[in-house]
Amino acid sequence: MEILINYWLSFFAGIIAPLAAVCVLPLYPGFLAYLASIATGNNTSPNPKETGKQIIKFAWIITAGIITSMFTLGLIFSFILKESLTNVIGIISPIAFAILAVVSILLIFDVDFTKFLPKYSIKTGTNPTKTSFLFGLFFGAIVIPCNPASLVILFAISTSTISFINNLINFVLFGIGMATPLLLFSYMSQYKTQKIIKFLTNQKRKINIITGIIMLAIASYYLFSVFKIQELIL
């Protein structure tokens, strides 16, 4: 049961990674439109249906890049965790969830800690397929500095077990969650996409509060029900 909860939490963390990152939201329609414009060449009157197909195509390529990057990160993290941290997993896990609780409180009280994190950008090229995959591959480098809380959830969940396969699945589900909004936007009209982005941008404060409360509840559950730190303190 706990494993399934971890899977859903990883997927949820992946979804909120870009949706709760206001600096990332404008990249969705803009980047896909840019790739579609390259694919249609210098045609000043492109076929709308063809352009729509190109946008969806590139969205799936970006998705492949995102999942590949998270799969690779999951392999590295799971291997290190299994080989190096097995004996101290009981210490690291509570610390990870304690950090998650702190980040949650910072979100709830609107403390902007992202300004202390480095920002990255992806250079675009002339090959739309290659550029799309690279964009997906390094998407986390753009998203995480804007919303590092989601990655904290993933790492906290991953430290609760040393199972190589389970941790790898957690990372892949996180990647699928990150790509889900991108895929949904690619199937929508530009007008609907802009409306959703505008709504999410205007509701940033409320989204952070809700996200912070959910994260704090997750951290509290693991700290007090799973790891029972109250017994250690007392």
C-alpha positions as CSV (number, residue, x, y, z in Angstrom):
1,M,0.0,0.0,0.0
2,E,2.8,2.4,0.9
3,I,4.5,1.7,-2.4
4,L,1.4,2.7,-4.3
5,I,1.1,5.9,-2.3
6,N,4.7,6.7,-3.1
7,Y,4.0,6.1,-6.8
8,W,1.1,8.5,-6.8
9,L,3.0,11.1,-4.8
10,S,5.9,10.9,-7.3
11,F,3.5,11.5,-10.2
12,F,1.8,14.3,-8.3
13,A,5.1,15.9,-7.5
14,G,6.0,15.8,-11.2
15,I,2.7,17.5,-12.2
16,I,3.1,20.4,-9.7
17,A,6.8,20.9,-10.7
18,P,6.0,23.0,-13.8
19,L,2.4,24.0,-13.0
20,A,3.5,25.7,-9.7
21,A,6.5,27.3,-11.4
22,V,5.2,30.6,-12.9
23,C,8.5,31.3,-14.7
24,V,8.1,28.0,-16.6
25,L,4.5,28.3,-17.7
26,P,5.1,30.7,-20.6
27,L,7.6,28.3,-22.1
28,Y,4.9,25.7,-23.0
29,P,3.0,27.4,-25.8
30,G,5.9,29.6,-26.9
31,F,8.4,26.8,-27.3
32,L,6.0,24.5,-29.1
33,A,4.9,27.3,-31.4
34,Y,8.6,28.0,-32.1
35,L,9.2,24.4,-33.0
36,A,6.1,24.3,-35.2
37,S,7.2,27.4,-37.0
38,I,10.6,25.8,-37.8
39,A,8.8,22.7,-39.1
40,T,6.6,24.7,-41.4
41,G,9.6,26.5,-42.8
42,N,9.1,29.9,-44.4
43,N,5.5,29.2,-45.3
44,T,3.6,32.4,-44.3
45,S,0.3,30.6,-44.5
46,P,0.8,27.2,-42.9
47,N,-2.0,24.7,-42.6
48,P,-3.5,25.0,-39.1
49,K,-4.1,21.3,-38.9
50,E,-0.6,20.5,-40.0
51,T,0.8,23.0,-37.5
52,G,-1.3,21.4,-34.7
53,K,0.1,17.9,-35.6
54,Q,3.7,19.3,-35.5
55,I,3.1,20.8,-32.0
56,I,1.7,17.4,-30.7
57,K,4.6,15.6,-32.4
58,F,7.2,17.8,-30.7
59,A,5.4,17.6,-27.4
60,W,5.8,13.8,-27.4
61,I,9.5,14.2,-28.3
62,I,10.0,16.6,-25.4
63,T,8.1,14.0,-23.2
64,A,10.6,11.3,-24.3
65,G,13.4,13.7,-23.3
66,I,11.9,14.4,-19.9
67,I,11.4,10.7,-19.1
68,T,14.9,9.8,-20.4
69,S,16.4,12.4,-18.1
70,M,14.5,11.3,-15.0
71,F,15.2,7.6,-15.8
72,T,18.9,8.4,-16.0
73,L,18.7,10.4,-12.7
74,G,16.8,7.6,-11.1
75,L,19.4,5.0,-12.2
76,I,22.2,7.1,-10.7
77,F,20.3,8.0,-7.5
78,S,19.0,4.4,-6.9
79,F,22.5,2.9,-7.5
80,I,24.1,5.3,-5.0
81,L,21.3,4.8,-2.5
82,K,21.5,1.0,-2.7
83,E,25.3,0.8,-2.6
84,S,26.3,3.6,-0.3
85,L,23.4,4.5,2.0
86,T,21.9,1.2,3.0
87,N,23.2,1.3,6.5
88,V,22.1,4.9,7.2
89,I,18.8,4.9,5.4
90,G,17.0,5.2,8.8
91,I,18.8,8.4,9.5
92,I,18.7,10.0,6.0
93,S,15.0,9.4,5.4
94,P,13.7,11.5,8.4
95,I,16.2,14.2,7.5
96,A,14.8,14.3,3.9
97,F,11.2,14.6,5.1
98,A,12.2,17.2,7.7
99,I,13.6,19.3,4.8
100,L,10.4,18.7,2.9
101,A,8.4,20.0,5.9
102,V,10.6,23.2,6.1
103,V,10.2,23.8,2.3
104,S,6.4,23.4,2.8
105,I,6.3,26.0,5.5
106,L,8.3,28.4,3.3
107,L,5.8,27.9,0.5
108,I,2.8,28.5,2.9
109,F,4.4,31.7,4.2
110,D,5.4,32.9,0.7
111,V,9.1,32.9,1.4
112,D,10.9,33.2,-2.0
113,F,13.9,30.9,-1.7
114,T,14.2,30.4,-5.5
115,K,16.3,33.6,-5.9
116,F,19.2,31.8,-4.2
117,L,19.2,29.0,-6.8
118,P,20.9,29.1,-10.2
119,K,18.9,29.6,-13.4
120,Y,19.4,27.7,-16.6
121,S,18.2,28.1,-20.2
122,I,18.3,25.9,-23.2
123,K,19.8,27.1,-26.5
124,T,17.6,26.4,-29.5
125,G,19.0,25.0,-32.7
126,T,17.8,24.6,-36.3
127,N,16.9,20.9,-36.0
128,P,13.4,20.9,-34.3
129,T,13.5,17.2,-33.4
130,K,16.9,17.4,-31.8
131,T,16.0,20.7,-30.1
132,S,12.8,19.2,-28.7
133,F,14.5,16.2,-27.2
134,L,17.3,18.3,-25.7
135,F,14.7,20.7,-24.2
136,G,13.0,17.7,-22.6
137,L,16.3,16.2,-21.5
138,F,17.2,19.4,-19.6
139,F,13.7,20.5,-18.7
140,G,14.4,19.8,-15.0
141,A,17.3,22.3,-15.1
142,I,14.7,24.9,-16.0
143,V,11.8,23.8,-13.8
144,I,13.6,22.9,-10.5
145,P,15.1,26.3,-9.8
146,C,11.6,27.8,-10.2
147,N,10.0,25.1,-8.1
148,P,12.5,23.0,-6.2
149,A,9.9,21.8,-3.7
150,S,8.7,19.1,-6.1
151,L,12.2,17.6,-6.3
152,V,12.4,17.6,-2.6
153,I,9.2,15.5,-2.5
154,L,10.7,13.0,-4.9
155,F,14.0,12.7,-3.1
156,A,12.3,12.4,0.3
157,I,10.0,9.6,-1.0
158,S,13.0,7.9,-2.6
159,T,14.9,7.8,0.6
160,S,12.1,5.9,2.3
161,T,13.1,2.7,0.5
162,I,16.3,1.2,-0.8
163,S,14.5,-0.9,-3.4
164,F,16.2,-0.2,-6.7
165,I,13.2,-0.9,-8.9
166,N,10.7,1.1,-6.8
167,N,13.0,4.2,-6.7
168,L,13.5,3.9,-10.5
169,I,9.7,3.8,-11.0
170,N,9.3,6.8,-8.7
171,F,11.7,8.9,-10.9
172,V,10.0,7.7,-14.1
173,L,6.6,8.6,-12.7
174,F,7.9,12.0,-11.7
175,G,9.1,12.5,-15.3
176,I,5.7,11.5,-16.7
177,G,4.0,13.9,-14.3
178,M,6.3,16.7,-15.5
179,A,5.4,16.0,-19.1
180,T,1.6,15.6,-18.5
181,P,0.8,19.4,-18.6
182,L,2.9,19.8,-21.7
183,L,1.0,17.0,-23.5
184,L,-2.4,18.4,-22.4
185,F,-1.4,21.9,-23.6
186,S,-0.3,20.6,-26.9
187,Y,-3.7,19.1,-27.6
188,M,-5.5,22.4,-26.7
189,S,-6.0,25.5,-28.7
190,Q,-3.6,28.4,-28.1
191,Y,-6.5,30.5,-26.7
192,K,-7.4,27.8,-24.1
193,T,-3.7,27.3,-23.2
194,Q,-3.2,31.1,-22.6
195,K,-6.3,31.2,-20.4
196,I,-5.0,28.3,-18.3
197,I,-1.6,29.9,-18.0
198,K,-3.0,33.2,-17.0
199,F,-5.2,31.6,-14.4
200,L,-2.3,29.7,-12.9
201,T,-0.1,32.8,-12.9
202,N,-2.8,34.9,-11.2
203,Q,-3.4,32.1,-8.6
204,K,0.3,31.6,-7.8
205,R,-0.2,32.5,-4.1
206,K,-3.1,30.1,-3.6
207,I,-1.4,27.3,-5.5
208,N,1.7,27.7,-3.3
209,I,-0.4,27.6,-0.1
210,I,-2.3,24.5,-1.2
211,T,0.9,22.8,-2.4
212,G,2.6,23.7,0.8
213,I,-0.2,22.3,2.9
214,I,-0.2,19.0,0.9
215,M,3.5,18.7,1.2
216,L,3.5,19.4,4.9
217,A,0.8,16.7,5.4
218,I,3.0,14.2,3.5
219,A,6.1,15.1,5.5
220,S,4.1,14.9,8.8
221,Y,2.7,11.5,7.9
222,Y,6.1,10.0,7.1
223,L,7.8,11.7,10.1
224,F,5.3,10.8,12.7
225,S,3.5,7.6,11.3
226,V,6.2,5.9,9.4
227,F,9.5,6.9,11.1
228,K,7.9,7.8,14.4
229,I,10.3,10.5,15.3
230,Q,8.2,11.5,18.3
231,E,9.5,8.3,19.9
232,L,13.1,9.3,19.1
233,I,12.6,12.7,20.5
234,L,10.9,11.5,23.7
